[in-house]
Amino acid sequence: MIDIDNSESVQAAVSRISDGWLDPVKMYAGLKADGKTNSLNFWKVPAQLLTDVSGFLGWTSAQFIGEWDQRCITRGIKIMGYHCTRHSDKRAFTEKGIRPFSEEIIKLDGNQTWEARDMLETRSQKPGPCFHISYAYAKDPSAHTFFEGPEILFCCAGRQIDVDPEQSARLLIHCAIPYSNIPDPDGYLAFCILSAYFNFIDPADESNLSFEGYSIDLEGTILDPCHILRIEEI
């Protein structure tokens, strides 16, 4: 299980993923010696870190991502994700899982504003469900992760039927999401995990690394309730 905020969790996972393939500590030392880690892009731009890591191995980024993903899947790697919602009925999640956007889940008020219509169109194109990977960020009240709709990203200006959104419970749903469930063709999660790992083994090279707003999007796939660990009421 990968908890992106936890050093031991990240290091244990990377050790499992890299076993019999590469030495991540030696890799980082080589990248640092070459000056790669001095670049802010190394820490902030997924494509840059993946290019540098792949180049160290003499591979292309596509080859590296393919091997990484396959190892994560075959080793049963899961990553913690946190779904923020103002939906009031916990059973909607424990019985049916966390579902993508649909008209059944979000209902707009009859008198829609242009902002609501615009947001509805955006959410329809990117249905989620979405999850923050950092618990610290997901729980931060100043991060504006709780909107009137039941999703954390691209939220509609909607509300749960017959419930005043200001009175509805704020829920933070803790999920263990299998790597195999996550669409990630560009290696975004590999970037998140490796940058966290490198930072944990050498904090001196930290370049304002944080995972604020970094998230998982299941792109229309339901997360089965068996992957929900607990539901925290904020």
C-alpha positions, 0 to 999 in steps of 0.5 A: 500500500502506498501512502504518498505522505509516508516515507516508509510506505513509499520506500517499501513500495519502490523496493517491491517494484524495483526488486530484480530490476533496478537499484533506485538508490544507485539511480538517484545517486547517478542522477544527482551526480549528473546534476539532473536533480538540480532542475526544478522540472525534475521535481515538478514536470512528470515527463522530465523526471521520467525522461531522466530516469529512463535515460539513466537506464538507457530506455525510452520513457514508454519502455520504462512506464510499461515495465513500471506499470506491469510490475505494479500490477503483478505485485498487487500495488495499491495506492491510497486515494481520498475522495472528498464529498458533501454527500450525506448518505454513507451507504451510497458509497459502502453499498454502491462504491464511488461512482463517476459523474452522472445525472443520477448522482448530481442534480442541478437546480431548476434555475441554472446559472451559466456557471452551473451549465458550464461546469456540468459540461466540463464534468460530463467530459471528465466524469471521474471519480477523482481522488486526492493522493495526499491525505494532508491536502485532502483534509486541509480546510483551506484547500477548497476540496469540498464543493456543493457537488459530490466530486472533488474535481471539476465540481458542478454547482449542484446539490444532493436532492432534498438536502441543503448542501450547507447542512450536508455532512462533509465526508472524506472517503479513504480508499485503497485503489489497485494500480490496475484500476488506474488509467495512467498511460503517461506515467503520472503515478510513477512520477509521483511515487518516484519523486516522493521516494527520491525526496524521502531518501535525500530531503536536502534535494527537496524543491518545494515538493508537495502533492497538493492537488495531485490526484487520481481520475478513474475516468468513468470507472466505478470504484468497488466498495470493497476498496473503501477502507473507512469514511471519515466525517469532517 
